[in-house]
Amino acid sequence: MTITVRPARAGDVAAIDALLRASFPAPDEATLVRDLCAEGDMVLALVAHDEVGDVLAGMIAFSRMAVTVGGKPVPAVALAPLAVSAPYRRRGVAEALVRAAHDRLEAEGVVLSFVLGEPGYYARFGYDAAVARNFASPYAGRHFMALPLQGGLLPCGMREEARHAPAFARLGTG
């Protein structure tokens, strides 16, 4: 297994769609990725490609969020979805995708990354519900977590709003 993490390309669209449909019980995540791309809200999509088998082993996507701290907009993203093909699970593929994505996002000046997911899983990447706790969001709760990028520094001021791209509000309604 030789995994390369790289930006998703147009030629990956069908394989990403198939991976998402196979990885989740409903097509919501595949629809989410399609809508985020179509609506211009996708910020970063990376894939893990197995060079030996010429197979898409995993993918991760980050979309634009509207976040304010102290009355000022803060560059922020939402991680969703993260998927790894069954034969590649528990082999470090998800970790490679998350780490590569965080490095890219930090280099691009993104300050906060949010995720709505299982705390026990995402905590290992530094996501914490306490960081997201005071942001107004329809997803607020213990599964709504945030990770400060830029060396872990949080912007000063009152945490006000964390609004996902419109495509998130349509999840599970189709």
Secondary structure, DSSP 8 states (H G I E B T S, - for coil): --EEEEE--GGGHHHHHHHHHHHSSSTHHHHHHHHHHHTT-EEEEEEEEETTTTEEEEEEEEEEEEEEETTEEEEEEEEEEEEE-GGGTTTTHHHHHHHHHHHHHHHTT--EEEEES-HHHHGGGT-BHHHHTTSB-TT-STTEEEEE-GGG---SS-EEEEE--GGGGGTT--
